[in-house]
Amino acid sequence: MAEPITAAVSDRICKHMNKDHAEAVLFYATTYGNLPSATAAILNAIDPEGMDLTATVDNQPQSVRVAFDHTLAGAEDAHHTLVAMLKARSASA
């Protein structure tokens, strides 16, 4: 059975992404969050429908919500979806 995306799972994913994949988090904000001038971003929360980020635009924090293209089944689906989002946009660039 899939591990549900609880508050603890969201926190774990966010900490990992912000620590080890900061460039990916910024990519989600600039590309999927329609904030091309963002210079930094932090992943605050993830849930089955999307993710909440705080992006830095013109030295000001700006909240942005990025919706997923489907409802996530769980933590493993979140991982695969985040990777697929990177690959999909990178391939079309």
Secondary structure, 3 states (H helix, E strand, C coil): CCCCCCHHHHHHHHHHHHHHCHHHHHHHHHHHCCCCCCCEEEEEEEECCEEEEEEEECCEEEEEEEECCCCCCCHHHHHHHHHHHHHHHHHHC
